[in-house]
Amino acid sequence: MTRPIAVLGGTGPEGFGLALRWAQAGETVIIGSRDAQRAQSAADKIRQRAGSSAKVSGAENVAACAAADLLVLTIPFESHATVLKQLKPALRPGSIVVDATVPLAASVGGRASRTLGVWQGSAAQETAELVPQGVAVVAAFQNVGSEMLNAEGAVDCDVIVCSDDAEASRTVRSLAIRIPGVRAIDGGKLENARVLEQITALMIGLNIRHKGHSGIRITGLPPAAYTGH
Amino acid sequence: MTRPIAVLGGTGPEGFGLALRWAQAGETVIIGSRDAQRAQSAADKIRQRAGSSAKVSGAENVAACAAADLLVLTIPFESHATVLKQLKPALRPGSIVVDATVPLAASVGGRASRTLGVWQGSAAQETAELVPQGVAVVAAFQNVGSEMLNAEGAVDCDVIVCSDDAEASRTVRSLAIRIPGVRAIDGGKLENARVLEQITALMIGLNIRHKGHSGIRITGLPPAAYTGH
């Protein structure tokens, strides 16, 4: 890709892991955080792991958003709507917002193996309601655990990508397969994000129960269904 | 297993496929249907594929239920509660009801790639409310497509098993791995069935979009998490 990728909430383990993988793949990455200092410190850590030529920087969330038109949200659900409202003035038509947020019940003191009901159907659909007209929303990366991303080696997980914007979905599938091991699958419309979000809660439950770091693979589809590999 | 398995709704493609696989593995299988004749005809077809020594018979649903204490429900959601109410007098304490039902919106004329909201959280949890005390409910097999089951060869899919009864869950995991290729995974409490049911809707959507017969595999768990293999 030639366009920079802003990972908002990029100081958390999921955002950090995605930013790391994309920096390692040669992408230009901007880590966004509420705190610019913390964002820069995360960018430094990524440079240490990805090499000094890595194109990674850190900025406050709104500044990061203003500097990119491909944005990836990896923020806890309790901050989801608030951050989106802050970002709104910085979002331009033609931008893509990739939402990896999962409405875990942990957001309100419950279990990470359960989800909250979101009125719109899913966190990603809530995002679609909060962004300005002309901004495409894509749901992806909910099921790729941060441990897999932050470990060395290939990621043993498929990324299902859901969006009402076919072109934006394609762009995000191209982005997903920059992560070694990942196969990207078109999962259809944004409304299907609700299932992706639920799957994460199931996977967290499996991780706790079996002391592992689970991923998922979709079998049985024809080769053309899998972007990459 | 020494106990017979009654597959209720076993004339439909999912139930037929499961019954076929278990008959091929040497299990004693009773196909249940509203219509005893249709059940016997399905049993005959299974004998043709599994060989004349296959221990398979057909009976009306309630009779099938009375003849087994391991019951597998593969009935369309629109008949789910009705059939359970009919079965109730034939269900004995100590029996296990395995629910593979998915509340697809197709049950009310909607899409098979969407689910209905079930008040109890999932079809399997509705089952738990409808069975007599002392009957264990286990959610499993929602994600194993009928095409995979009815085809030849190994099934490229994991079976996640959810139940509040640890012993019944173990029994069903043992049953699942009688199907070649299947790995069974303890998915925790019955409440997690809601995610398994949603996954099926996503998979049906993938099948339609990509013209395939999808399955799922869970990666990244330690070997002990997988029963079988």
Interface residues (C-beta under 8 A of the other chain):
Chain A: S113 R114 G145 M148 D156 C157 I160 I185 D186 G187 G188 E191 N192 R194 V195 L196 Q198 I199 A201 L202 M203 G205 L206 N207 R209 H210 K211 G212 H213 S214 G215 I216 R217 I218 T219 G220 L221 P222 A224 A225
Chain B: S113 R114 G145 M148 D156 C157 I160 I185 D186 G187 G188 E191 N192 R194 V195 L196 Q198 I199 A201 L202 M203 G205 L206 N207 R209 H210 K211 G212 H213 S214 G215 I216 R217 I218 T219 G220 L221 P222 A224 A225
